[in-house]
Amino acid sequence: MPGTYDDAVTSGSSGSLWRRFEHDPRDPAYSGMRASDRDRAVVQDALAEAYAEGRLDREELDERTAAVDGAKTYADLVPPLQDLAIDADASAVTVAPRSELERKAQAYYGEKRGEAIMGFLIPNLICWAIWLMTGADTFVWPIFVLIPTGGNLVRVLSSKQSIVDGRIEKLERRQAKALEPPKPPKKPEAQNSDPDPDPDPGSGSSGPTDPILSENRQEPEEA
């Protein structure tokens, strides 16, 4: 949900400007979509703030405001902000619709189902063939391969919906993470410039002899 119009709008690194739009105008998925009066107002507020900060002169403000007033689509709202926000370039990540995520999740399940089928058929065919060719004795050892591979196949076939739903959820989390604004770099910790503390007087270590006390020390008188 867009923020209030009182937020800082020209500080591109924070991403607050783009969150105020109904849809990100940098996203190619919305570039041809019609912009609303609210979206145009976001750009006009950003231009007014840039003018107040001295980043635009009056002629530039009037020219860009006129361009915003005539903007029809989201793509038309980006050029007036091109040199006012460091992240005004088109976003590399496109928000995929729900139907696209479902299609990818179904394809993912198809891959997992194929892996389970092949994981069941290949080892069992090999093991049973070896068992038959070696005399088919009473110890049916291929069953130890049949049980786990068959159980995995049954699990995949009976859990289709849960696998698809889990994949959609994972894709949504990955997409949301990719759309998050970059975190500001951490400031380096200030180094301690204080000199080393004095040695502990109770530690038993003795410091150098005071030269003044040494000079003032009198020699004992001879008898």
Secondary structure, 3 states (H helix, E strand, C coil): CCCCCCCCCCCHHHCHHHHCCCCCCCCHHHCCCECCHHHHHHHHHHHHHHHHCCCCCHHHHHHHHHHHHCCCEHHHHCHHHCCCCCCCCCCCCCCCCHHHHHHHHHHHHHHHHHHHHHHHHHHHHHHHHHHHHCCCCCCCCCHHHHHHHHHHHHHHHHCHHHHHHHHHHHHHHHHHHHHCCCCCCCCCCCCCCCCCCCCCHHHCCCCCCCHHHHHHCCCCCCC
